[in-house]
């Protein structure tokens, strides 16, 4: 027997055990990789891999596909999730990032410069020459996060263009 082929991965070990028992009842030798390291039923720290002999891989896939086709997902659902991730990244780059940068820049430029001219002060491991930089960064982060939340909420309510 050579290398084993992984046919499915699981986040919940109980699902892997059920499929292992099902395949073994059909006469297919099965090995669960990481099964003993992930005994948390809320989710495994490592994915559990269902592995079989390469000669039995196609038969095992088809048997599990007949009983529970949702284990393998669908190409349409994977494409839909991929589109959603790309849209979210694009909305972040087009809405939240520019708003955050503009807010940080506005706070930096509109905050008066300190009267005394300290050369520098230390914040743990960071040397800052002007307090306005900190204010600008904090304002930029807050504005970017709130713009992303606003855009997401607006799109969920149907006020914006369809996703």
Secondary structure as the mmCIF struct_conf table of DSSP 4:
data_model
#
loop_
_struct_conf.conf_type_id
_struct_conf.id
_struct_conf.beg_label_comp_id
_struct_conf.beg_label_asym_id
_struct_conf.beg_label_seq_id
_struct_conf.end_label_comp_id
_struct_conf.end_label_asym_id
_struct_conf.end_label_seq_id
STRN STRN1 UNK A 4 UNK A 10
BEND BEND1 UNK A 11 UNK A 12
HELX_RH_AL_P HELX_RH_AL_P1 UNK A 13 UNK A 25
TURN_TY1_P TURN_TY1_P1 UNK A 26 UNK A 27
STRN STRN2 UNK A 30 UNK A 33
TURN_TY1_P TURN_TY1_P2 UNK A 34 UNK A 34
BEND BEND2 UNK A 35 UNK A 35
TURN_TY1_P TURN_TY1_P3 UNK A 36 UNK A 37
TURN_TY1_P TURN_TY1_P4 UNK A 41 UNK A 42
BEND BEND3 UNK A 45 UNK A 46
STRN STRN3 UNK A 48 UNK A 53
HELX_RH_3T_P HELX_RH_3T_P1 UNK A 54 UNK A 56
HELX_RH_AL_P HELX_RH_AL_P2 UNK A 57 UNK A 67
HELX_RH_3T_P HELX_RH_3T_P2 UNK A 69 UNK A 71
TURN_TY1_P TURN_TY1_P5 UNK A 72 UNK A 72
HELX_RH_AL_P HELX_RH_AL_P3 UNK A 75 UNK A 91
HELX_RH_PI_P HELX_RH_PI_P1 UNK A 92 UNK A 96
HELX_RH_AL_P HELX_RH_AL_P4 UNK A 97 UNK A 110
BEND BEND4 UNK A 111 UNK A 111
HELX_LH_PP_P HELX_LH_PP_P1 UNK A 112 UNK A 114
BEND BEND5 UNK A 115 UNK A 116
BEND BEND6 UNK A 119 UNK A 119
STRN STRN4 UNK A 121 UNK A 123
TURN_TY1_P TURN_TY1_P6 UNK A 124 UNK A 125
STRN STRN5 UNK A 126 UNK A 128
BEND BEND7 UNK A 129 UNK A 129
HELX_RH_AL_P HELX_RH_AL_P5 UNK A 131 UNK A 157
TURN_TY1_P TURN_TY1_P7 UNK A 158 UNK A 158
BEND BEND8 UNK A 160 UNK A 160
#
